[in-house]
Amino acid sequence: MLATLPTKAQTRQNLESYIRAARAAGCPADQVQRFVRAHYVAQPRQLLFHAAARACDAPGGPEEIGFGGARGPGKSHAMLAQIGLDDCQRVPGLKALLLRKVGKAVRESVEDMLPRVFAHIRHNYNRSTGTITFENTSRIIIGHFKDDRDVDAYLGLEYDVIGTEEATTLSARKDETVGTCLRTSKPHWRPRRYSTTNPGGLGHAWYKKRFIDPFRSRRERDTRFIPATADDNRFLNPEYRQRLDRLVGWMLRAWRYGDWDIAAGQYFSTWSEPHHVIKWFVPPAHWRCWLALDYGFMHWTMAYLLTQNDDGALFILDEHGARKTPPETHCLRMDAMLARNNQSRDQLAARVAGHDIFSKDQHGRLIADDYAAGGYLWDRAMIDRVNGWAQLTRRLADPPERAPSLFVSRRCERLIECIPALVHDPNNPEDVLKVDCDLDTGEGGDDPGDAGRYGVMAAPGGGWLLA
């Protein structure tokens, strides 16, 4: 039986409905007109991405737009359409970079999309150079990288717009390096970046911090993030969605549902911000409180105030962290942290620290002595890594099936960032892989996790008997 073609009235009705949906999403009229002329039908979540891209035009508007999260919502299609059908058409001579890991894959995917996205506008695709050129001399350069070093081939060049697919395959340092290429000499054009990706990978932590955390807290300034899943793509073949549904573990959560609280190889796979992160509160006077510290100088010094309720649940209430800071300053800041929690040094049931604090500095003096001069005497923390991580795993439980007995307050920003980024050590899967922070930027590192582990092990029944 032959399919019935839509009548002119139905076509007009569909077009009017599409235009209304685009305008409701925030797409400006000229953008909608270009999409209609190009016969490009964006879906609802894609329209939100396109509207966010045009918000970059406004002075003080966003500079970076992230789209996707899960696999299958048509995010690559939308980014190519935004750059090629809108940005490049309205600004003559625009130079855009489309960057993605593994050049063969991106070129094949672009070549597959070209007939669908650019079928109704004049363009020339040079496969040997990976360049798409339009009549007004605007062009898209398809870049690729096999690893971080390959990105260096694009340094020193100027791009008016940069689109990065699979952004979490880049390290934070390399992504920043790519960003240095974003500049323009064109009047009335604000440079901008678009990115699409899935949770997991090398860049999971920095992408989550830059895009996902501001989106969740509704504090987006320079960035906008548009979440989407396979359910937002009505053109997706059902077999692909079924394959996603058959995934298990972190792959199901990341690729099917775009869950940013997990990562490939993630150690604490049951970590869930909605279940484990709570509003800060001042502990009742009769609750036991204690302090845990992991010392560093070039790396982070992290200190946490912990407490335990009458039911045995642990709360990591507050956080102090700093780098390149002398012990006397840490002591003052820990005093302030205790004060806002109605605590004092003398009230604490225990103060435990990693063993680095009992080593000697370059002058042969114990670092612990400098803390003692500031009023903080420390006991040695239980540093058994495997048992410590196991204790955290047990207390985090597996919500909502099993209720957790460990909670972290929102004041502990670095710990909340650190826990989901910790991964298994491939040489000892029961341990967490040791990761140092970037010594230039301070980004990353496992210091918050170590300090939190010391604190949990210092709880009654946690491996250390409190007085």
Beta strands, then each sheet from edge to edge (+ up, - down):
strand 1: 64-69
strand 2: 95-101
strand 3: 123-126
strand 4: 131-134
strand 5: 139-145
strand 6: 161-165
strand 7: 192-197
strand 8: 223-228
strand 9: 277-278
strand 10: 288-294
strand 11: 301-308
strand 12: 314-322
strand 13: 350-353
strand 14: 379-380
strand 15: 406-409
strand 16: 424-425
strand 17: 428-432
sheet 1: 3+ 4- 5+ 2+ 6+ 7+ 1+ 8+
sheet 2: 9+ 15+ 12+ 11- 10+ 13+ 14+
sheet 3: 16+ 17-
end
